[in-house]
């Protein structure tokens, strides 16, 4: 199983092409407010995360994930 630091770096690399404002990332970075992503960007990003980690993030789970830290926790949970 991948450790949290490695997983955080992988997710940061996935965020990079979508981070148009060059926002510094931390666990507290929010997708809606800090990165200012619209729904299409979120859908594209979720697809990239699902492909990278071979997981499915349900719509209910997506609605609960507001920041990078929550996404990391969700990926850890889904990968078991």
C-alpha positions in Angstrom: 0.0 0.0 0.0 1.2 3.5 -0.9 2.0 5.8 2.0 0.2 9.1 2.4 3.2 11.2 1.3 3.6 9.3 -2.0 -0.1 9.4 -2.6 -0.2 13.2 -1.9 2.6 13.7 -4.5 0.7 11.6 -7.0 -2.5 13.6 -6.5 -0.6 16.9 -6.7 0.8 15.7 -10.0 -2.8 15.0 -11.2 -3.9 18.4 -10.0 -1.1 20.3 -11.8 -2.6 20.5 -15.3 -5.9 21.7 -13.8 -4.2 24.3 -11.4 -4.5 27.3 -13.8 -3.8 29.8 -11.0 -0.7 28.0 -9.7 -2.2 27.7 -6.2 0.1 26.2 -3.6 -1.4 22.8 -2.6 -1.9 21.5 0.9 -4.4 19.1 2.5 -6.6 22.1 3.2 -6.7 23.4 -0.5 -10.3 23.4 -1.6 -11.3 22.5 -5.2 -14.2 25.0 -5.4 -12.8 28.0 -3.6 -9.0 27.8 -3.8 -8.7 26.2 -7.2 -11.9 27.7 -8.5 -12.9 24.6 -10.5 -16.1 24.4 -12.4 -18.2 21.2 -12.7 -16.5 20.2 -16.0 -13.0 20.5 -14.5 -14.1 18.5 -11.5 -15.5 15.7 -13.8 -12.3 15.7 -15.8 -10.1 15.5 -12.7 -12.2 12.8 -11.1 -11.8 10.7 -14.2 -8.0 11.2 -14.1 -7.9 10.1 -10.4 -10.1 7.1 -11.1 -7.9 6.1 -14.0 -4.6 6.6 -12.0 -5.7 4.6 -9.0 -8.1 2.2 -10.6 -11.0 3.2 -8.3 -14.5 4.5 -8.7 -15.5 7.6 -6.8 -19.3 7.7 -6.5 -21.3 10.9 -6.9 -22.2 10.8 -3.2 -18.5 10.6 -2.3 -17.6 13.3 -4.7 -20.1 15.6 -3.1 -18.4 15.1 0.3 -14.8 15.7 -0.9 -14.1 19.4 -0.7 -10.3 19.5 -0.3 -7.1 17.7 -1.2 -6.8 16.0 2.2 -10.3 14.5 2.0 -9.5 13.3 -1.5 -6.3 11.6 -0.2 -8.3 9.9 2.5 -11.0 8.8 0.0 -8.4 7.2 -2.3 -6.8 5.4 0.7 -10.2 4.1 1.7 -11.2 3.0 -1.8 -7.9 1.3 -2.4 -8.3 -0.7 0.8 
